[in-house]
Amino acid sequence: MRLLLLILPFVWCYKILPNLKCELPKYFEPCLTINKRLLEITKDVFKDLNNLGLPVYLNKSNNSICSQDYTHYGQMLYDPSVLTSKTDLLFKNSIVYSPNTAYNIVLHETLHSLGLDHTTDYGMMNYAVSENWYGGLINDQRKLWLSADDINGIFSNCMK
């Protein structure tokens, strides 16, 4: 963690979503119809974020995480009219057939819920996954992870 604190002040390539109020800890309530495999992948993503010090959990909440036959592989919906920031994470059921891709998409959408926008900076999480989506769903060979910029953006936006 000390290394992160040394690196973070020097990295500034992230973009923050306008009007999204980040609140930590962040809780997501699974929909009753969520794909069981996607729920397990989400638990893995949230556990990895917790290990980094980001309190993101599955629990009763006004935020939801759902899966069904959506047109997008993943999507974050945000309602700024709600007093507390209500965000919903939506996923296409078919992503579970490619577990690394599903992990990457869940992580990508979770970063949106924490305020990070898409970026054109290669190497950041919200660049890499979005590029894969536009080319069609692929079977990622590895799970992707956060760059120092991603981490800096989250902490800057959520720990004000």
C-alpha positions in Angstrom: 0.0 0.0 0.0 2.9 2.4 0.7 4.2 1.9 -2.8 0.7 2.9 -4.2 0.8 6.1 -2.1 4.1 6.9 -3.7 3.0 6.2 -7.2 -0.5 7.7 -7.2 0.4 11.4 -7.0 2.4 11.2 -10.3 -0.3 9.6 -12.5 -3.2 11.6 -13.9 -4.7 10.0 -17.0 -8.0 8.8 -15.7 -11.3 10.5 -16.6 -14.2 10.9 -14.1 -17.8 10.5 -15.2 -19.6 13.8 -14.8 -22.4 14.0 -12.1 -21.6 10.6 -10.6 -21.4 10.8 -6.9 -19.1 8.0 -5.6 -20.0 6.6 -2.2 -17.9 4.0 -0.3 -18.6 1.5 0.9 -20.6 0.5 -2.2 -23.2 -2.2 -2.0 -24.9 -4.0 -4.8 -28.0 -6.2 -4.3 -28.1 -9.2 -6.8 -31.4 -9.5 -8.8 -33.3 -12.6 -8.2 -32.7 -13.6 -11.8 -28.9 -13.2 -11.8 -27.0 -15.9 -13.5 -25.4 -18.0 -10.7 -22.0 -18.2 -12.5 -22.0 -14.4 -13.0 -22.7 -14.0 -9.3 -19.6 -16.1 -8.5 -17.5 -14.1 -10.9 -18.8 -10.9 -9.3 -17.8 -12.2 -5.9 -14.3 -12.8 -7.2 -14.0 -9.2 -8.6 -15.3 -7.7 -5.3 -13.0 -9.8 -3.2 -10.0 -8.6 -5.3 -11.2 -5.0 -4.9 -11.5 -5.5 -1.2 -8.0 -6.8 -1.0 -6.9 -3.5 -2.6 -8.8 -1.6 0.1 -11.9 -0.7 -1.9 -15.1 -1.6 0.1 -17.4 -2.9 -2.7 -19.8 -5.6 -1.5 -22.9 -7.7 -2.3 -25.6 -6.8 0.2 -29.0 -5.2 0.5 -28.9 -1.9 -1.4 -30.6 0.5 -3.7 -27.8 -0.5 -6.3 -28.4 -3.7 -8.2 -26.5 -6.2 -10.2 -28.5 -8.2 -12.8 -28.0 -10.4 -15.8 -30.3 -11.5 -18.6 -30.3 -11.2 -22.4 -29.1 -7.6 -22.7 -27.8 -6.2 -26.0 -24.5 -5.0 -24.4 -22.1 -7.3 -22.7 -22.1 -5.1 -19.7 -23.6 -1.7 -18.8 -23.7 0.6 -15.9 -26.9 2.7 -15.4 -26.8 5.7 -13.1 -29.7 7.8 -11.8 -28.4 11.2 -10.5 -32.0 12.2 -9.4 -31.8 9.8 -6.5 -30.4 11.3 -3.3 -27.9 8.6 -2.9 -26.2 7.5 -6.1 -28.2 4.6 -7.5 -26.2 2.6 -9.9 -27.2 -0.6 -11.6 -24.8 -3.1 -13.2 -26.3 -5.1 -16.1 -24.7 -8.0 -17.8 -25.5 -10.3 -20.7 -25.9 -13.9 -19.6 -23.6 -15.2 -22.4 -20.5 -13.6 -21.0 -20.2 -16.4 -18.4 -19.0 -18.8 -21.1 -15.8 -16.9 -21.2 -14.8 -16.5 -17.5 -11.8 -14.2 -17.9 -13.8 -11.9 -20.2 -16.7 -12.0 -17.7 -14.3 -11.0 -14.9 -12.9 -8.2 -17.0 -16.4 -6.9 -17.9 -17.6 -7.0 -14.3 -14.5 -5.1 -13.2 -14.9 -2.6 -16.0 -18.6 -1.8 -15.1 -17.8 -1.7 -11.4 -15.1 1.0 -12.2 -17.9 2.9 -13.9 -20.0 2.7 -10.8 -17.0 4.2 -8.8 -16.9 7.1 -11.3 -14.3 6.1 -13.9 -15.2 6.9 -17.5 -13.8 5.2 -20.7 -10.3 6.3 -21.6 -8.1 6.3 -24.7 -5.0 5.6 -22.6 -3.9 2.1 -23.5 -3.1 0.0 -20.4 -5.9 1.3 -18.3 -8.8 -1.1 -17.4 -11.5 1.0 -19.0 -9.6 1.1 -22.3 -8.6 -2.5 -22.6 -12.0 -4.0 -22.0 -13.9 -1.5 -24.1 -11.7 -2.3 -27.0 -12.5 -6.0 -26.7 -16.2 -5.2 -26.7 -16.2 -3.3 -29.9 -14.5 -6.2 -31.7 -17.1 -8.6 -30.3 -16.9 -10.9 -27.3 -13.6 -12.7 -27.1 -12.2 -15.3 -24.8 -9.6 -13.3 -22.9 -6.5 -15.3 -22.2 -6.0 -13.5 -18.8 -7.8 -11.5 -16.3 -7.0 -7.8 -16.6 -6.3 -5.7 -13.5 -6.2 -2.0 -12.5 -3.4 0.4 -13.5 -2.0 3.0 -11.2 -4.2 5.5 -13.0 -7.3 3.5 -12.4 -6.5 3.2 -8.7 -5.7 6.9 -8.5 -9.0 7.9 -10.2 -11.0 5.7 -7.9 -9.4 7.0 -4.7 -9.5 10.6 -6.0 -13.2 10.4 -6.8 -14.4 8.3 -3.9 -12.3 9.4 -1.0 -12.9 13.2 -1.2 
